[in-house]
Amino acid sequence: MRFEDKVAMVTGAGHGIGNAVGVRLASEGARVLVCDLDGDLAAANAKAIQETGGTAEACVMDVAQRDDVQRAVDQAVSSWSRLDILVCSAGVMERAPFLETTDKHWLRVTGINLHGTFLCGQIAARQMVTQGEGGRIVNVASNSGIFGGRGRAAYGASKAGVINLTQSMAIELAEHDILVNAVGPGPTLTRPEVQGALMASAQNRMPLKRYGLPEEIASVAAFLASDECSFTTGHVFAADGGFTIAGVMEG
Ligand SMILES: NC(=O)c1ccc[n+]([C@@H]2O[C@H](COP(=O)([O-])OP(=O)(O)OC[C@H]3O[C@@H](n4cnc5c(N)ncnc54)[C@H](O)[C@@H]3O)[C@@H](O)[C@H]2O)c1
């Protein structure tokens, strides 16, 4: 019960990694605001948490809209009087060849993944600073933010931005005892339909030779969100089956 007495806001918590993070934090005692653009998914996960004895509320919001993010933080504070933890998992992985990347595609992907992470971090951190008792912020980056990838100009740039934003936030928020880290998932099975050549190519590059499960990313995020993480800030923790450390794998 590492999160007893803690209030957490998790974005993208209706599906995939964010869903698993919400479930994990609630299972260890956190009161969780389940934020998602998709109201049905947010409501379903909040209900699932409640049915297992946890405490959760749904919040329909768009991380790319400042007013929505402020409303989410206000909901957490109005329901539970405080906010201790923010996990930013909302994101879109949409690919486009670089030469055909439109302004619309670029602005949508960076708008949700990077601008959304900035908005949530800034507004949540202001609340934590007001409370004066520190906090934890966990951003969800990606292997794609560390090296380039085909079709990932906007996505990779957005995640590289999340990594650098994490470092700058960690420096400026340290004086408030707000620790800011990121988890860097490798290929993770959040969509059962992911298979075929892309899956085989990714697995071949991973020493563990398999996709991760959302719960495996959530366990790293939970550590970074906990008081156990007390001397680590501004770091990206790969949870990627060895994807980022692998060089030559055969022979
Ligand atoms: N799945 C992977 O292999 C993988 C790998 C590396 C990084 N990531 C990152 O992990 C995070 C979660 O990925 P996932 O695979 O769980 O995705 P997912 O598509 O399964 O879930 C994302 C959730 O975010 C919500 N969302 C989308 N746009 C939103 C917005 N503007 N405001 C609020 N909510 C919004 C969606 O409705 C959805 O419920 C993303 O940031 C993604 O880039 C995923």
PDBQT file of the ligand as one rigid body, heavy atoms in Angstrom, charges set to zero:
ROOT
HETATM    1  N1  LIG A 301       2.311   0.705 -26.753  1.00  0.00    +0.000 N 
HETATM    2  C1  LIG A 301       3.584   0.884 -27.050  1.00  0.00    +0.000 C 
HETATM    3  O1  LIG A 301       4.240   0.029 -27.680  1.00  0.00    +0.000 OA
HETATM    4  C2  LIG A 301       4.290   2.135 -26.587  1.00  0.00    +0.000 A 
HETATM    5  C3  LIG A 301       5.691   2.185 -26.707  1.00  0.00    +0.000 A 
HETATM    6  C4  LIG A 301       6.350   3.336 -26.286  1.00  0.00    +0.000 A 
HETATM    7  C5  LIG A 301       5.640   4.394 -25.756  1.00  0.00    +0.000 A 
HETATM    8  N2  LIG A 301       4.281   4.315 -25.654  1.00  0.00    +0.000 N 
HETATM    9  C6  LIG A 301       3.589   5.473 -25.107  1.00  0.00    +0.000 C 
HETATM   10  O2  LIG A 301       2.804   5.056 -24.019  1.00  0.00    +0.000 OA
HETATM   11  C7  LIG A 301       1.652   5.893 -23.907  1.00  0.00    +0.000 C 
HETATM   12  C8  LIG A 301       0.417   5.028 -23.899  1.00  0.00    +0.000 C 
HETATM   13  O3  LIG A 301       0.426   4.236 -25.069  1.00  0.00    +0.000 OA
HETATM   14  P1  LIG A 301      -0.620   3.055 -25.247  1.00  0.00    +0.000 P 
HETATM   15  O4  LIG A 301      -0.027   2.079 -26.192  1.00  0.00    +0.000 OA
HETATM   16  O5  LIG A 301      -1.076   2.602 -23.917  1.00  0.00    +0.000 OA
HETATM   17  O6  LIG A 301      -1.776   3.831 -26.013  1.00  0.00    +0.000 OA
HETATM   18  P2  LIG A 301      -3.332   3.479 -26.120  1.00  0.00    +0.000 P 
HETATM   19  O7  LIG A 301      -3.734   3.982 -27.457  1.00  0.00    +0.000 OA
HETATM   20  O8  LIG A 301      -3.581   2.057 -25.776  1.00  0.00    +0.000 OA
HETATM   21  O9  LIG A 301      -3.982   4.396 -24.986  1.00  0.00    +0.000 OA
HETATM   22  C9  LIG A 301      -3.843   5.787 -25.046  1.00  0.00    +0.000 C 
HETATM   23  C10 LIG A 301      -5.012   6.422 -24.335  1.00  0.00    +0.000 C 
HETATM   24  O10 LIG A 301      -4.816   7.837 -24.403  1.00  0.00    +0.000 OA
HETATM   25  C11 LIG A 301      -6.068   8.438 -24.717  1.00  0.00    +0.000 C 
HETATM   26  N3  LIG A 301      -5.838   9.723 -25.374  1.00  0.00    +0.000 N 
HETATM   27  C12 LIG A 301      -5.442   9.949 -26.644  1.00  0.00    +0.000 A 
HETATM   28  N4  LIG A 301      -5.385  11.256 -26.893  1.00  0.00    +0.000 NA
HETATM   29  C13 LIG A 301      -5.757  11.890 -25.748  1.00  0.00    +0.000 A 
HETATM   30  C14 LIG A 301      -5.901  13.245 -25.390  1.00  0.00    +0.000 A 
HETATM   31  N5  LIG A 301      -5.674  14.225 -26.277  1.00  0.00    +0.000 N 
HETATM   32  N6  LIG A 301      -6.297  13.541 -24.134  1.00  0.00    +0.000 NA
HETATM   33  C15 LIG A 301      -6.556  12.557 -23.242  1.00  0.00    +0.000 A 
HETATM   34  N7  LIG A 301      -6.449  11.243 -23.533  1.00  0.00    +0.000 NA
HETATM   35  C16 LIG A 301      -6.055  10.913 -24.781  1.00  0.00    +0.000 A 
HETATM   36  C17 LIG A 301      -6.757   7.440 -25.636  1.00  0.00    +0.000 C 
HETATM   37  O11 LIG A 301      -8.170   7.644 -25.662  1.00  0.00    +0.000 OA
HETATM   38  C18 LIG A 301      -6.348   6.107 -25.009  1.00  0.00    +0.000 C 
HETATM   39  O12 LIG A 301      -7.291   5.677 -24.040  1.00  0.00    +0.000 OA
HETATM   40  C19 LIG A 301       1.699   6.853 -25.099  1.00  0.00    +0.000 C 
HETATM   41  O13 LIG A 301       2.244   8.070 -24.680  1.00  0.00    +0.000 OA
HETATM   42  C20 LIG A 301       2.632   6.137 -26.068  1.00  0.00    +0.000 C 
HETATM   43  O14 LIG A 301       3.272   7.019 -26.929  1.00  0.00    +0.000 OA
HETATM   44  C21 LIG A 301       3.593   3.210 -26.053  1.00  0.00    +0.000 A 
ENDROOT
TORSDOF 0
